[in-house]
Amino acid sequence: MKRLIAILAVLAVAVSDPAWSSADPLPGWRDSPVRQRILAFVTTVTTPGSPGYVTPAERIAVFDDDGTLWPEKPRAQGMFALERLRSIASDHPEWQNRLPFKAALELGSKYLEEASDEAVFQLVAAAYAGRTQEAFRQAVREFFATARHPRFERPYTHLVYVPMRELINYLKASGFRVFISTTGSIDLVRVLAEELYAVPADDVIGSSVVSTLREEDGRLVLRRLGSVHALNDGPRKPLAIDLQVGRRPILAVGNVKSGGDIDMLRYSQQPDVPNLQVLIRHDDFEREYAYDEPDGASVKAANANGWLLVSMRYDWLQLFSAE
Amino acid sequence: MKRLIAILAVLAVAVSDPAWSSADPLPGWRDSPVRQRILAFVTTVTTPGSPGYVTPAERIAVFDDDGTLWPEKPRAQGMFALERLRSIASDHPEWQNRLPFKAALELGSKYLEEASDEAVFQLVAAAYAGRTQEAFRQAVREFFATARHPRFERPYTHLVYVPMRELINYLKASGFRVFISTTGSIDLVRVLAEELYAVPADDVIGSSVVSTLREEDGRLVLRRLGSVHALNDGPRKPLAIDLQVGRRPILAVGNVKSGGDIDMLRYSQQPDVPNLQVLIRHDDFEREYAYDEPDGASVKAANANGWLLVSMRYDWLQLFSAE
């Protein structure tokens, strides 16, 4: 019996191995040097006996979320928070004179297109206040079941970049473990990650609010408070990856906006082990948005460190799914 | 091709499903009500269509480490730290008059049999100081490759409780994700968990020291400092599980010593979802140790909450592997 299991397991792995399949794993990517370098990297680390071979346990990939896996204008998280904050704003007259609440309530999605990650997470934190994990998750599910992006007029969940989803699937099929490291709320992204990318809850790293463990009706209950525990941005990203994953990634993917992914990408660079860094540029005004960093820090870091720069406009044949 | 993969996958799962196999998944357990309740619980949550069915994504199990998976007298972590501290003690004259350093250096393993989890982790933290992750891991590997338990005179890594290893394997084969939640060092247990239980690094939760991200020779390097960042004990355990796993466990396993697992076990109790709590009692003076809590808090909690009490002496036919 054991032998039969072993044979079936080997067959299943062999048949699902992309090397056995002639199907293109990245049809949404133009056949450019960018695409070729990604394919070459994955081939190198997955080819037993190759000098660059990496064991499956060490094939750790981390992806930023907003702006890397889907649009960040406006941050969907912020829109979720805004709906909640509007419904309880009358109980919080102090928000009328306090940023970021005042700006968010007055300007809505326009503000959320430009707000800093920190400001957006402050709004999300306030929207958590007093909720249990379960209640918060339920609220997230309800919002994303109906909310639509103001410009694209589609559910946010239909705006995952097709080439990124392909890349995640390709990496998984190649024995990678894929983690999402978001500056947004870890609880919120966990709800979406399973559905959108089949990334399990524990493979999401993100910003968190303070939680308290309380005895309620004879049970232990975790309640979220409205204050920020940790913002997962900049130098926090490598530290949080170290704490939650426990291994250094060999592949890191982020995007140009605030320089917030630079440390994560740099952290994945290591001597003696093949590694790849991918930086997405938002240069597609027609299909998405075109914006850059005022100081150009991410692109400068990419050039200095040999990272792969991806042009949405040129390198991606398809941006969003047909529906 | 896709259909062939699907068929093979179904076959592989079906054949590896314990329900299809006549092999006993828990041969090291006496056929007692304890064993029967564990088997019944796993059968309930894994039987599609049963009212207690739980999807694989929600089959989260958490295990305490020291005293639950292997002996905690003395804490192997403490022995690791002690070796390091002894080698650098001459640079730290202040330890001569400071607890827990003074006691550990003078009394050695005797002290580590009785020391609090907090004191042991303070020693481990001091042993980290200034090291990179990689250097720390290498030191852990080297220590456990040769160190032997003072009483059993075997490598610590040969002292995993056989019934616990069986339980972990049984749960994994039944679609559970198994996490280890240790009061010991997350970094240290990560090195051992892959080797001893095939539990990947990111499925280990534990105590951590403060880390700093530094630029060294043009690279980003994480260095551990000698100070405690978080002690994963008592009420910290549910909070850390929430942060790192993102789901409430349905099975929690701990042991009697300091009451440190009570909150974790209580946290896994939830309405509407089947759940099981297992508390190990060290009552086997001949094969291991016999000790209890001064205040009996864990056993009281077990009785009040209907947890499964496991007697090492009675319920476990085999304690350690033959060698």
Interface residues (C-beta under 8 A of the other chain):
Chain A: M1 L4 I5 L8 A9 L11 A12 V15 S16 S21 A57 Q133 R177 F179 I186 D187 R190 E194 P200 A201 D202 D203 V204 S208 S211 L213 R219 L220 L222 P235 P238 L239 D242 L243 Q244 V245 G246 R247 R248 D263 R266 Y267 Q269 Q270 P271
Chain B: M1 L4 I5 L8 A9 L11 A12 V15 S16 S21 A23 A57 Q133 R177 F179 I186 D187 R190 E194 P200 A201 D202 D203 V204 S208 S211 L213 R219 L220 L222 P235 P238 L239 D242 L243 Q244 V245 G246 R247 R248 D263 R266 Y267 Q269 Q270 P271
